[in-house]
Amino acid sequence: MYVTKSNIGAVEQSPNVGYVTHLLLIDVDDVLGLMDPVRFPNPQNIIPYGGIMVKPATTITQLVFGDRSCTFQENSSENVDGIAYNVTIDTILPRGGIQLNIWLNTALQKRYVVLVRDANAQCYLIGEPGAGVRLTSGHALGTADATRLGITARAWHSCWRVAGIELALLFPDAEFDYSFDLSFTA
């Protein structure tokens, strides 16, 4: 008789610090295709570098967060159609101001494919061509002037892992213009 032992987790792991450090927002209408691990299986079960195809002149919005200021949560639930995965991302942007409001007025009208990077350098993709996600927003004046920014999504699969979010590696044939910057942090 043979018995197979399966270990999950490792005794010797690198630190697990959590929280989201970066979001990349790509307008879903600019995404031409994905090499997702369902249609393009690979040993790592990830979307590889170069596996996200976008239109020329696509604008990619990068949001960078301070320590422990942006959270990510993914839950699964079962319904009559099978298993559904719900994703929530939530952050507070301190001292928003007019520039943030102008950006939000446009951004809240679009749907996005979102790339997420956590503090452990793990990267994920939320949304896909034809099924982008929307941003949500709120504003509060309390102990501080703050704007809440969130993403809520539902999909038939868990978040796909991505090799990374380094733009030059994700889009190896693209040239980038880094001249625009709208910093929200104080």
C-alpha positions as CSV (number, residue, x, y, z in Angstrom):
1,M,0.0,0.0,0.0
2,Y,1.2,3.5,-0.9
3,V,0.3,6.6,1.0
4,T,1.1,10.1,-0.3
5,K,1.7,12.9,2.1
6,S,0.8,16.4,0.8
7,N,2.3,19.4,2.6
8,I,0.6,22.7,2.3
9,G,2.6,25.7,3.6
10,A,6.2,25.6,4.5
11,V,8.1,25.9,7.8
12,E,10.7,28.1,6.1
13,Q,8.8,30.9,4.5
14,S,9.6,34.5,3.7
15,P,7.8,37.1,5.8
16,N,4.1,37.6,4.9
17,V,3.5,41.3,5.3
18,G,0.2,41.7,3.4
19,Y,-1.6,44.7,2.0
20,V,-1.8,46.1,-1.5
21,T,1.1,48.4,-2.6
22,H,0.1,49.1,-6.3
23,L,-2.9,49.1,-8.6
24,L,-2.7,49.4,-12.4
25,L,-5.9,50.4,-14.1
26,I,-6.4,49.6,-17.7
27,D,-9.6,50.7,-19.5
28,V,-11.3,47.4,-20.4
29,D,-12.0,48.8,-23.9
30,D,-8.2,49.1,-24.5
31,V,-7.5,45.4,-23.6
32,L,-7.4,43.3,-26.7
33,G,-6.8,39.9,-25.0
34,L,-5.3,37.9,-22.2
35,M,-3.2,34.8,-22.1
36,D,-5.2,33.6,-19.1
37,P,-4.2,30.2,-17.5
38,V,-7.6,28.6,-18.4
39,R,-7.2,29.0,-22.2
40,F,-3.4,29.1,-22.2
41,P,-2.3,26.6,-19.5
42,N,1.3,26.9,-18.2
43,P,3.2,25.2,-15.3
44,Q,3.1,28.3,-13.1
45,N,-0.7,28.9,-13.7
46,I,-0.1,32.6,-14.2
47,I,-0.6,35.2,-16.9
48,P,3.0,35.6,-18.2
49,Y,4.9,38.8,-19.0
50,G,3.6,39.8,-22.5
51,G,0.3,38.0,-21.8
52,I,-1.8,41.1,-21.7
53,M,-2.4,42.7,-25.1
54,V,-3.6,46.3,-25.3
55,K,-4.3,48.8,-28.0
56,P,-1.6,51.3,-29.0
57,A,-1.6,54.5,-27.0
58,T,-3.4,52.9,-24.1
59,T,-3.3,54.9,-20.8
60,I,-2.4,52.8,-17.8
61,T,-3.1,54.5,-14.5
62,Q,-0.8,53.5,-11.6
63,L,-1.9,54.0,-8.0
64,V,0.8,53.6,-5.3
65,F,-0.3,53.2,-1.7
66,G,1.5,53.8,1.6
67,D,2.1,51.1,4.1
68,R,-1.0,49.3,5.3
69,S,-3.4,51.7,3.5
70,C,-5.0,49.4,0.9
71,T,-6.7,46.1,1.6
72,F,-7.6,43.2,-0.7
73,Q,-10.1,40.4,0.0
74,E,-11.3,37.5,-2.1
75,N,-14.1,35.2,-1.0
76,S,-15.9,32.4,-2.8
77,S,-19.6,31.5,-2.5
78,E,-21.7,28.9,-4.1
79,N,-25.0,29.7,-5.9
80,V,-27.2,28.0,-8.5
81,D,-24.7,28.7,-11.2
82,G,-21.8,27.2,-9.4
83,I,-19.0,28.9,-7.5
84,A,-18.6,32.7,-7.7
85,Y,-15.6,34.7,-6.5
86,N,-16.0,38.1,-4.9
87,V,-13.2,40.6,-4.7
88,T,-13.0,43.8,-2.7
89,I,-10.2,46.3,-2.7
90,D,-10.5,49.3,-0.4
91,T,-8.3,52.3,0.4
92,I,-8.4,55.8,1.8
93,L,-6.7,58.6,-0.2
94,P,-5.8,61.4,2.2
95,R,-6.5,65.0,1.3
96,G,-8.0,64.4,-2.1
97,G,-8.6,67.9,-3.5
98,I,-9.8,69.1,-6.9
99,Q,-7.3,67.1,-9.0
100,L,-8.5,63.8,-7.5
101,N,-12.2,64.8,-8.0
102,I,-11.6,65.6,-11.6
103,W,-9.8,62.3,-12.1
104,L,-12.5,60.4,-10.2
105,N,-15.4,61.9,-12.3
106,T,-13.9,60.3,-15.4
107,A,-12.6,57.1,-13.8
108,L,-15.9,56.2,-12.1
109,Q,-17.6,56.1,-15.5
110,K,-15.2,53.4,-16.9
111,R,-14.7,49.7,-16.5
112,Y,-11.2,48.4,-15.9
113,V,-8.9,45.4,-16.0
114,V,-7.0,45.9,-12.7
115,L,-3.5,44.6,-11.9
116,V,-2.8,44.3,-8.2
117,R,0.6,44.0,-6.4
118,D,0.8,43.2,-2.8
119,A,3.6,43.8,-0.3
120,N,4.9,40.2,-0.9
121,A,5.4,41.1,-4.6
122,Q,2.5,38.7,-5.6
123,C,0.5,40.1,-8.5
124,Y,-3.1,39.5,-9.5
125,L,-5.5,40.4,-12.3
126,I,-9.1,41.4,-11.7
127,G,-11.6,41.8,-14.5
128,E,-11.1,40.7,-18.1
129,P,-12.0,41.8,-21.6
130,G,-15.8,42.1,-21.8
131,A,-16.1,42.0,-18.0
132,G,-14.3,45.0,-16.5
133,V,-14.7,46.2,-13.0
134,R,-15.8,49.6,-11.8
135,L,-14.3,51.8,-9.1
136,T,-16.4,53.1,-6.2
137,S,-15.8,56.2,-4.3
138,G,-16.9,58.1,-1.2
139,H,-15.7,61.3,0.6
140,A,-15.6,61.9,4.4
141,L,-14.7,64.8,6.6
142,G,-14.0,63.7,10.1
143,T,-10.6,63.6,11.8
144,A,-9.2,64.0,8.3
145,D,-10.3,65.0,4.8
146,A,-10.3,61.6,3.0
147,T,-11.6,60.0,-0.2
148,R,-12.4,56.3,-0.1
149,L,-11.6,54.4,-3.3
150,G,-12.8,50.9,-3.8
151,I,-13.3,48.1,-6.3
152,T,-15.8,45.3,-6.0
153,A,-15.9,42.5,-8.5
154,R,-17.5,39.1,-9.0
155,A,-16.2,36.4,-11.4
156,W,-16.5,32.7,-12.1
157,H,-12.8,32.1,-11.3
158,S,-10.5,33.3,-8.6
159,C,-8.1,36.2,-9.4
160,W,-5.6,35.2,-11.9
161,R,-2.0,35.5,-10.9
162,V,0.3,37.7,-13.0
163,A,4.1,37.3,-13.4
164,G,4.5,40.9,-12.3
165,I,3.4,44.5,-12.9
166,E,6.6,46.0,-14.3
167,L,5.4,47.8,-17.4
168,A,8.5,47.2,-19.5
169,L,8.1,43.4,-18.9
170,L,4.3,43.3,-19.2
171,F,4.3,45.2,-22.5
172,P,7.8,44.5,-24.0
173,D,7.1,46.1,-27.4
174,A,5.7,49.4,-25.9
175,E,7.3,52.8,-25.4
176,F,6.2,54.6,-22.3
177,D,5.5,58.3,-21.4
178,Y,5.9,58.8,-17.7
179,S,5.5,62.6,-17.7
180,F,2.0,62.8,-16.1
181,D,1.8,62.5,-12.3
182,L,-1.1,63.2,-10.0
183,S,-0.1,62.5,-6.5
184,F,-2.9,62.0,-4.0
185,T,-0.9,61.6,-0.8
186,A,0.0,64.3,1.6
